Amino acid sequence: MDDHSVLARGSTLLAAGRMNPLASIGATFLAFLAGTGRIVLFAALGLASCVTPPWHVRNIGRQIVDIGYYSLPVVGLTAIFTGMVLALQSYTGFSRFEAENAIAGIVVLSVTRELGPVLAGLMVAGRVGAAMAAEIGTMRVTEQIDALTTLQASPRRYLVAPRLIAATLTLPVLVLVADVIGVMGGYLVSIHKLGFNPSVYLASTIDILEPIDVISGLVKAAVFGFLVALTGCYHGWNSRRGAQGVGQATTLAVVSGSILILTFNYIVTEIFFSR
């Protein structure tokens, strides 16, 4: 049974759901399974295009610049203010228990393990995921993708693979920069506003930080980068109905990308720290 048959069946069941609530639940479940199957198949075909030649190196380089360089300001601002607020809030809480010395460790672990990769992924999803969906969606509705197929140029190799490769490689670099900036933001607030000793604060930060903390964040970043590019390309690739469809595709790319980031954040955390 193809996707259109599944969706037609789901619409019929949904219409009947006014009389039978179970039919509505079944229609929703069938639509969810159909959508999951389509995006998994799209991801598999995209991965196959990434690991087999030819590779469009120039397109990959352009996407690296678009995703990494142009996202750096928003990621950096997000990271530094997150570190600053985290230091202030930690001090407010820990001062009640006379545990102010733990602030340095809380800031560095929170930024490197969770806040750095998650917030950077969400920022990139909002900026890059929407742009990918809009660009590919416009090419779809103006039949440029069909033209590539007619010219015997694989649209997936030319459009999807460079974005998947670039996002997967670039987001860990962005997160590494965000980690440094976020920890620096906490350091600045702790030293200049909360009155911590600079050498003691730095020593506490270095003592508590372990390689696995940074590595787990970078692995999360690579996964998030792939998910952001995947959702942006997928929704753009399947957009229809002209400008309205392109606008809907950009919205769906941001929403689904953000949800997948939060979902896989738990999954990767469970893999690394389930002891």
C-alpha positions in Angstrom: 0.0 0.0 0.0 1.6 3.3 -1.0 1.6 6.6 0.9 -1.4 8.1 -0.9 -3.5 5.0 -0.1 -2.4 5.1 3.6 -3.3 8.8 3.8 -6.6 8.3 2.0 -7.4 5.4 4.4 -6.5 7.7 7.3 -8.7 10.5 6.0 -11.7 8.1 5.7 -11.1 6.8 9.2 -10.8 10.4 10.5 -14.1 11.3 8.9 -15.7 8.3 10.6 -14.1 9.3 13.9 -17.0 11.5 14.7 -19.0 8.3 15.4 -16.2 6.1 16.5 -13.4 7.7 18.6 -11.2 4.7 18.1 -11.2 5.4 14.3 -9.8 8.8 14.9 -7.0 7.4 17.1 -6.3 4.8 14.4 -6.2 7.4 11.7 -3.7 9.5 13.7 -1.5 6.5 14.3 -1.5 5.5 10.7 -0.6 9.0 9.6 2.2 9.0 12.1 3.6 5.7 10.9 3.3 6.8 7.3 5.2 10.1 8.0 7.9 8.2 10.0 8.4 5.8 7.2 8.8 8.5 4.7 11.4 10.5 6.7 13.3 7.3 7.5 13.4 6.3 3.9 14.5 9.9 3.0 17.2 9.8 5.6 18.5 6.4 4.3 18.6 7.7 0.7 20.3 10.9 1.9 23.0 8.9 3.8 23.6 6.7 0.8 24.2 9.9 -1.3 26.6 11.2 1.4 28.9 8.1 1.4 29.0 7.4 -2.3 30.7 9.5 -5.0 30.5 11.9 -6.7 30.7 14.5 -4.0 29.9 18.2 -4.8 32.8 19.7 -2.8 32.0 23.3 -3.7 28.4 22.9 -2.5 29.6 21.3 0.7 32.0 24.3 1.3 29.2 26.8 0.6 26.9 25.1 3.0 29.6 25.0 5.7 30.0 28.7 5.4 26.2 29.3 5.5 25.6 27.0 8.4 28.8 27.6 10.5 30.1 31.1 9.8 26.8 32.9 9.5 25.3 31.1 12.6 28.2 32.0 14.8 26.9 35.4 16.0 23.5 34.1 17.2 25.1 31.0 18.7 27.7 33.0 20.5 25.2 35.5 21.9 23.0 32.7 23.1 25.9 30.9 24.8 27.4 33.9 26.6 24.1 35.1 28.0 23.2 31.5 29.0 26.4 31.2 30.9 25.9 34.5 32.6 22.3 33.7 33.7 23.3 30.2 34.8 26.0 31.7 37.1 23.6 34.1 38.6 20.8 31.6 39.1 23.2 29.0 40.5 24.5 31.6 43.0 21.0 32.4 44.1 20.2 28.8 44.8 23.5 27.6 46.2 24.0 30.6 48.5 21.0 29.3 50.6 23.0 26.1 51.3 26.4 27.8 51.5 27.6 25.8 48.5 28.8 28.7 46.3 32.0 26.8 45.5 30.0 24.4 43.3 29.0 27.2 40.9 32.0 26.8 38.6 31.3 23.1 38.2 27.6 23.6 37.6 28.3 26.2 34.9 30.9 24.2 33.0 29.0 20.8 33.2 25.7 22.4 32.2 27.1 24.2 29.2 29.3 21.4 27.8 26.8 18.6 28.4 23.4 20.1 27.8 22.9 23.8 27.2 25.7 24.3 24.6 24.6 21.6 22.1 20.9 21.9 22.7 20.7 25.7 22.5 23.1 25.8 19.5 21.0 23.1 17.8 17.8 25.0 18.4 19.3 28.2 17.1 20.6 26.5 14.0 17.3 24.8 13.4 15.5 28.2 13.5 18.0 29.8 11.2 19.3 27.1 8.9 16.5 24.5 8.9 14.0 27.1 7.8 16.3 28.4 5.1 17.0 24.9 3.7 13.3 24.1 3.6 12.5 27.4 1.9 15.3 27.0 -0.7 14.6 23.4 -1.6 10.8 24.0 -1.4 11.0 26.8 -3.9 13.1 24.6 -6.2 10.4 21.9 -5.9 7.4 24.1 -6.7 9.2 25.8 -9.6 10.2 22.4 -11.0 13.9 23.0 -10.7 14.3 19.6 -9.0 12.5 17.9 -11.9 14.9 19.7 -14.2 17.9 18.3 -12.4 16.4 14.8 -12.8 15.8 15.5 -16.5 19.5 16.5 -16.9 20.5 13.2 -15.3 21.9 15.0 -12.2 20.9 13.4 -9.0 19.0 16.0 -6.9 19.8 14.2 -3.7 23.5 14.3 -4.4 23.4 17.9 -5.4 20.9 19.3 -2.9 20.5 17.0 0.1 23.9 15.3 0.6 26.0 18.6 0.8 23.6 20.0 3.5 23.7 16.8 5.5 27.5 16.6 5.4 28.0 20.2 6.1 25.6 20.4 9.1 26.9 17.2 10.6 30.5 18.5 10.4 29.9 22.1 11.3 27.6 22.0 14.3 30.2 20.3 16.6 32.6 23.2 15.8 29.8 25.7 16.6 29.1 23.9 19.9 32.8 23.8 20.8 32.9 27.6 20.4 29.6 28.0 22.3 31.1 25.9 25.2 34.1 28.3 25.5 31.9 31.4 25.2 29.3 30.1 27.7 31.9 29.2 30.3 33.5 32.6 29.8 30.2 34.3 30.4 29.8 32.4 33.7 33.4 33.3 34.6 32.8 37.0 33.9 29.7 37.2 36.0 31.2 35.1 38.8 34.4 37.3 39.0 33.1 40.8 38.4 29.7 40.6 40.0 29.7 37.8 42.5 33.2 38.4 43.8 34.9 35.0 43.1 38.6 34.6 43.1 39.7 34.2 39.4 42.4 31.5 40.0 40.1 29.5 42.4 37.2 29.7 39.9 39.4 28.5 37.0 41.0 25.7 39.1 37.5 24.5 40.1 36.4 24.5 36.4 39.4 22.6 35.2 39.2 20.0 38.1 35.6 19.1 37.5 35.6 19.0 33.7 36.3 15.6 32.1 36.9 14.7 28.5 33.6 12.7 28.4 31.7 15.9 29.2 32.9 17.7 26.1 32.8 14.6 23.9 29.2 13.9 24.7 28.3 17.4 23.8 30.1 17.2 20.5 28.4 13.9 19.6 25.1 15.4 20.4 26.0 18.4 18.2 26.8 16.1 15.2 23.5 14.2 15.7 21.6 17.5 16.0 23.3 18.9 12.9 22.2 15.9 10.9 18.6 16.1 12.2 18.4 19.9 11.4 19.6 19.3 7.8 17.4 16.2 7.4 14.2 17.9 8.5 14.9 21.1 6.5 15.6 19.1 3.3 12.8 16.6 3.8 10.0 19.2 4.3 11.4 21.4 1.4 11.6 18.3 -0.8 8.0 17.4 -0.2 6.5 20.9 -0.3 3.6 21.5 -2.6 0.9 24.1 -3.4 3.2 27.0 -4.4 4.1 29.7 -1.9 1.7 28.4 0.8 3.3 25.0 0.7 6.8 26.5 1.0 5.7 28.6 4.0 4.2 25.5 5.6 7.4 23.5 4.9 9.6 26.1 6.7 7.3 26.0 9.7 7.3 22.2 9.8 11.1 22.1 9.4 11.7 24.3 12.5 9.1 22.5 14.6 10.0 19.0 13.7 13.7 19.7 13.9 13.3 21.2 17.4 11.3 18.2 18.6 13.8 15.8 17.2 16.6 17.7 18.9 15.0 17.4 22.3 14.1 13.8 21.8 17.5 12.7 20.7 19.1 14.8 23.4 17.6 12.4 25.9 18.6 9.3 23.9 22.2 10.4 23.5 22.4 11.4 27.2 21.0 8.0 28.2 23.7 6.3 26.1 26.6 8.3 27.6 25.5 8.6 31.2 23.2 5.7 32.0 25.1 4.2 34.9 
